Amino acid sequence: MTEVENYIHQFEGQQHKVLLYLHRLLTNEFNLTEKIKFKIPFYYGRTWICFLNATTNNKVELAFTKGNELSNEQGILESKGRKQVYGLEFEKVADIPVPLIHEILHKAILLDQKKSYRHPKHSKQ
């Protein structure tokens, strides 16, 4: 079992089901690499694309690290006062709007593949 799967299996009920469903979606369907960072699962291609966060209100947030750069045409991504990270919360698997999540993930992956992210210190001048 991977480190992320160990993280997921510490939860019960609907949170466990949602975490497992989203984890499989991200790793199996979108081939993203998983890694525990800051005690939660992050998923990345070239850079971090998204993360899963089990919230204290028994929901799971799927958050996009560059959510402020996504179009959010669907109007379902929320910033919760954050400048860069935008996400969605789910209480159960049935709440997940799969076609919209696929669309957002495709855009987030495309953004990850096209845009170069360099720390200002390392930029050529």
C-alpha positions, -999 to 999 in steps of 0.1 A, spaced: 0 0 0 13 35 -9 17 63 15 -14 80 1 -35 49 4 -24 46 40 -36 82 45 -70 74 28 -75 42 49 -73 62 82 -108 77 73 -141 60 76 -175 62 59 -183 87 32 -150 105 36 -131 73 29 -152 66 -1 -148 101 -16 -111 101 -9 -106 67 -26 -128 76 -56 -110 109 -62 -76 92 -56 -83 65 -82 -97 91 -107 -65 112 -104 -40 84 -105 -57 58 -128 -77 80 -153 -54 111 -153 -21 94 -146 -11 119 -120 17 111 -96 8 110 -59 28 122 -29 21 132 7 31 168 13 20 188 43 3 156 57 -22 154 28 -21 138 -7 -9 160 -36 -11 151 -72 12 164 -99 24 162 -135 53 187 -140 43 206 -109 15 203 -82 -19 202 -99 -42 195 -70 -46 180 -36 -72 162 -15 -81 175 20 -104 157 44 -122 186 62 -134 187 98 -170 189 86 -167 153 72 -163 164 36 -134 161 12 -120 191 -7 -105 187 -42 -84 218 -44 -64 231 -74 -30 247 -66 -33 271 -96 -71 274 -93 -69 312 -98 -55 306 -133 -84 282 -143 -113 297 -162 -140 284 -137 -166 287 -165 -188 263 -145 -187 286 -115 -182 256 -91 -146 264 -79 -145 283 -46 -115 303 -33 -126 304 4 -106 336 7 -74 321 -8 -56 340 -36 -43 310 -56 -60 278 -45 -96 271 -56 -115 239 -48 -147 220 -44 -161 200 -14 -179 167 -15 -198 149 12 -204 117 -8 -194 102 -41 -228 108 -55 -222 146 -50 -192 146 -74 -201 161 -108 -178 137 -128 -181 154 -162 -172 188 -147 -144 174 -127 -130 158 -158 -132 191 -176 -115 210 -148 -88 184 -145 -81 185 -183 -77 222 -181 -55 221 -150 -32 195 -166 -30 215 -198 -20 245 -177 6 225 -160 20 213 -193 21 246 -210 30 271 -184 65 273 -169 67 281 -132 100 294 -120 108 309 -88 118 346 -93 152 339 -78 159 314 -105 146 334 -135 171 345 -161 174 383 -164 
